[in-house]
Amino acid sequence: MSDVETFDIALPHGITLSCRAAGERGGPTALLLHGFPEGAFIWDEVMQRVAPHARCVAPNLRGFERSSAPAAVEAYRARHLVADVAALIEQLGAPIDLLVAHDWGGAVAWNLAAQRPGLLKRLLIINSPHPATFLRELRDSAAQREASAYMNFLCRPDAAPLLAENDYARLWPFLTGMGGAAWLDEAVRERYRALWRQGLEGALNYYRASPLRPPLAADDPIHTLVLPCEAVTVRVPTTVLWGEGDTALPLALLDGLQAWVPELDVQRVPDATHWLIHERPARVAETMARLLPAGR
């Protein structure tokens, strides 16, 4: 398999992203965005599998690993996260052929694709809810509010030290709590530990900065939040790959999605969970290869 390179990219607005990459330059380009509590390393096997077809670049998003981690919660609002990825794509050479995104990376990707569609040709989302369906379910579904209750814990000011206690005893269940995680061997655990040791505050600021979390009171901003259709409609051809065993993100989040994503292909994976990238890297790589120019 192709070697994975590591390097930093300095963006024009003062943010630096530490990146991982595989594949030769000059052909199709794929950008891969991770979520929480992950880092860019989760994409290594997928990138190595896709390297014969494309140049794959996986940045650590702001606040993660060695990437810039501003202290202010406001610095993690969606517009800043989108600006980072847009600037990265422009440096890589816009438009990129494929944007692949999971979890929080998906939240950024949905916004980017709606606001800056000229930066990408295709979008592949892996277990990450569209903002419109997520808002609907958080408001209307008790099941979604219960499934997302952990988000309010992550917003606590003392969340980082609590998560770090006793060898990250409160963090491992995020990875193991959907029926076990055979992929989480000691070598992978150590990669996560090495990531988390570099700091958790930046990652937690994604939750603190977002209005999309279960309401705690009648005056919670989510009750009056409006997402105009034109601001969240994605007209880029989009594939959604969804592990059906995701207990944090129930399947109802896929209901009605086509209203905001007209060119949509939903592929459900019944034997996978939220951690599909770890569980089914070959499936992810095969899907990417089909979406890239050389795969058509």
C-alpha positions in Angstrom: 0.0 0.0 0.0 1.0 3.6 -0.6 2.9 5.3 2.2 1.1 8.0 4.2 2.7 11.4 4.2 2.4 14.0 7.0 2.8 17.8 6.5 1.4 21.1 7.6 -0.6 23.6 5.4 -0.7 27.2 6.4 -3.9 28.9 5.3 -4.1 32.6 4.3 -6.3 33.5 7.3 -3.7 32.4 9.9 -4.8 28.8 10.6 -2.4 25.9 10.0 -3.8 22.4 9.5 -1.6 19.3 10.1 -2.4 16.8 7.3 -2.0 13.3 6.2 -2.0 12.2 2.5 -1.5 9.3 0.1 -1.4 9.0 -3.6 0.3 10.8 -6.5 -0.3 14.4 -7.4 -1.6 15.3 -10.8 -4.7 13.1 -11.0 -8.1 13.3 -9.2 -8.1 14.7 -5.7 -10.2 13.6 -2.7 -10.3 15.5 0.6 -11.3 13.5 3.8 -12.7 15.2 6.9 -12.8 13.4 10.3 -15.1 13.9 13.3 -15.1 13.6 17.1 -13.2 12.1 19.0 -11.1 11.3 16.0 -8.2 12.7 14.0 -7.0 12.5 10.4 -5.3 9.2 11.1 -8.6 7.4 10.9 -8.5 7.7 7.1 -5.0 6.0 6.7 -6.2 2.6 5.5 -8.9 4.2 3.3 -6.4 6.6 1.7 -3.9 3.8 1.1 -6.6 1.8 -0.7 -7.7 4.7 -2.8 -4.2 6.0 -3.6 -4.0 4.2 -7.0 -7.0 6.2 -8.1 -6.5 9.7 -6.5 -4.5 12.0 -4.4 -6.1 11.8 -0.9 -5.6 14.5 1.7 -6.9 14.3 5.3 -6.5 17.3 7.4 -6.8 17.5 11.2 -9.5 20.1 11.6 -8.8 23.1 13.6 -8.7 22.2 17.3 -7.4 18.7 16.7 -3.9 17.2 16.8 -1.3 19.7 15.8 -3.7 22.0 13.8 -4.3 25.5 15.1 -6.5 25.5 18.1 -7.9 29.0 18.9 -9.0 29.4 22.5 -12.3 31.2 21.9 -15.4 29.1 21.5 -16.7 31.5 18.8 -13.7 30.5 16.7 -15.5 27.1 16.1 -18.7 28.5 14.6 -19.6 26.9 11.3 -18.4 29.9 9.2 -14.9 29.6 10.5 -14.8 25.8 10.0 -16.1 26.2 6.4 -13.5 28.9 5.7 -10.7 26.5 6.7 -11.8 23.8 4.4 -12.6 26.2 1.5 -9.1 27.7 1.8 -7.5 24.2 1.9 -9.4 23.2 -1.2 -8.3 26.3 -3.0 -4.7 25.5 -2.1 -5.1 21.9 -3.3 -6.7 23.1 -6.6 -10.4 23.8 -6.8 -12.6 22.1 -7.6 -11.7 18.9 -5.9 -13.2 15.7 -7.4 -14.6 14.4 -4.1 -15.1 15.6 -0.6 -15.6 12.7 2.0 -16.7 13.5 5.5 -17.7 11.8 8.7 -19.4 13.1 11.9 -18.3 16.7 12.6 -16.4 16.7 9.3 -19.7 16.0 7.7 -21.3 19.0 9.4 -18.6 21.2 7.9 -19.0 19.4 4.5 -22.8 19.9 4.3 -22.4 23.6 4.9 -19.5 23.9 2.5 -21.3 22.1 -0.3 -24.4 24.3 0.2 -22.5 27.6 0.4 -19.6 27.0 -2.0 -20.7 24.3 -4.4 -18.1 25.3 -7.0 -15.3 24.0 -4.8 -16.2 20.3 -5.2 -17.6 18.0 -7.8 -19.1 15.3 -5.6 -19.8 14.8 -1.9 -19.7 11.6 0.1 -21.1 11.8 3.6 -20.6 9.0 6.2 -22.9 9.0 9.2 -23.3 12.7 9.6 -26.7 14.3 9.7 -27.8 17.1 7.4 -28.4 20.2 9.5 -32.1 20.5 8.5 -33.0 16.9 9.4 -30.9 17.1 12.6 -32.7 20.3 13.6 -36.1 18.7 12.9 -35.3 15.5 14.9 -33.8 17.4 17.9 -37.0 19.4 18.1 -39.5 16.7 17.3 -38.1 13.4 18.4 -37.6 12.3 22.0 -35.5 9.5 20.7 -33.0 11.8 19.0 -32.9 14.1 22.0 -32.0 11.1 24.2 -29.5 9.8 21.7 -27.8 13.2 21.6 -27.9 13.9 25.3 -24.1 13.4 25.5 -23.6 16.6 23.6 -24.7 18.7 26.6 -22.1 16.9 28.7 -19.4 17.7 26.2 -20.3 21.4 26.5 -19.5 21.5 30.2 -16.5 23.7 31.1 -15.0 20.8 33.0 -15.6 18.2 30.2 -11.9 17.9 29.1 -10.4 17.0 32.5 -13.4 14.6 33.2 -12.9 12.9 29.8 -9.1 12.5 30.4 -9.5 10.9 33.9 -8.5 7.2 34.4 -7.0 6.7 30.9 -10.0 8.4 29.2 -12.5 6.2 30.8 -15.4 8.4 29.7 -14.2 8.6 26.1 -13.7 5.0 25.2 -17.5 4.3 25.4 -18.0 6.7 22.5 -16.1 4.1 20.4 -17.2 0.9 22.1 -20.8 1.7 23.0 -22.6 0.5 19.8 -22.1 -3.2 20.3 -18.4 -3.5 20.8 -15.5 -2.5 18.6 -13.4 -5.4 17.4 -11.3 -2.9 15.4 -10.2 -1.1 18.6 -7.1 -3.1 19.4 -4.3 -1.8 21.6 -2.4 -0.3 18.7 -5.4 1.7 17.6 -6.2 2.7 21.2 -2.7 4.1 21.5 -3.2 6.2 18.4 -6.3 7.7 20.0 -4.4 8.3 23.3 -1.7 10.1 21.4 -4.3 12.3 19.7 -6.2 13.0 22.9 -3.0 13.8 24.9 -2.5 16.8 22.5 -5.7 18.4 23.9 -9.4 18.0 23.9 -10.6 21.6 24.4 -10.6 22.5 20.7 -12.6 19.4 19.8 -15.1 20.1 22.6 -15.5 23.7 21.3 -17.3 22.3 18.2 -20.2 21.3 20.5 -20.0 24.5 22.6 -20.2 26.7 19.5 -23.1 24.8 17.8 -26.8 25.6 18.4 -27.7 22.1 17.3 -27.9 20.2 20.5 -30.7 18.9 22.7 -32.6 21.7 24.4 -32.3 22.1 28.1 -34.9 24.8 28.7 -37.9 26.4 27.1 -35.8 29.4 26.0 -33.1 27.3 24.4 -32.0 28.9 21.0 -32.9 25.7 19.1 -36.6 26.4 19.6 -36.4 29.5 17.4 -33.5 28.5 15.1 -34.4 28.9 11.4 -32.3 27.3 8.7 -33.4 28.9 5.4 -33.8 26.3 2.7 -31.5 28.2 0.3 -28.7 28.1 3.0 -28.8 24.4 3.5 -29.8 23.0 0.1 -26.9 20.9 -1.5 -27.0 20.8 -5.2 -23.7 18.9 -5.6 -24.2 15.2 -6.5 -24.2 13.5 -3.0 -23.8 9.9 -1.8 -24.6 9.1 1.8 -23.1 6.0 3.3 -24.8 5.2 6.6 -24.1 2.5 9.1 -27.5 1.4 10.3 -26.3 0.4 13.8 -25.5 4.1 14.7 -27.3 4.6 18.0 -26.3 8.3 18.3 -27.7 9.1 14.9 -30.9 7.1 14.3 -32.1 6.3 10.8 -34.9 8.9 11.0 -32.3 11.5 10.1 -32.4 10.2 6.6 -36.1 10.7 6.2 -37.0 13.5 3.8 -33.3 14.2 3.1 -33.9 14.6 -0.7 -35.9 17.8 -0.1 -32.5 19.4 0.7 -30.3 17.2 -1.5 -31.9 16.7 -4.9 -29.1 14.6 -6.4 -29.0 12.0 -3.6 -27.9 8.4 -3.4 -28.3 6.8 0.1 -26.5 3.5 0.7 -27.3 1.9 4.0 -24.8 -0.5 5.6 -26.8 -2.9 7.9 -23.7 -4.5 9.6 -22.0 -1.3 10.6 -22.3 1.6 13.1 -21.2 5.2 13.4 -17.6 4.0 13.2 -18.0 2.7 9.6 -14.6 4.0 8.6 -12.9 1.7 11.1 -15.3 -1.2 10.6 -15.6 -1.2 6.8 -12.6 0.6 5.3 -12.8 -1.5 2.1 -16.5 -0.4 1.6 -15.6 3.2 2.1 -12.6 2.9 -0.4 -14.7 1.1 -3.0 -17.4 3.8 -2.8 -14.8 6.5 -3.2 -13.3 4.8 -6.2 -16.6 4.6 -7.9 -17.2 8.3 -7.3 -13.8 9.4 -8.6 -13.3 10.1 -12.3 -11.0 7.1 -12.8 -13.7 4.9 -11.2 -16.4 5.8 -13.7 
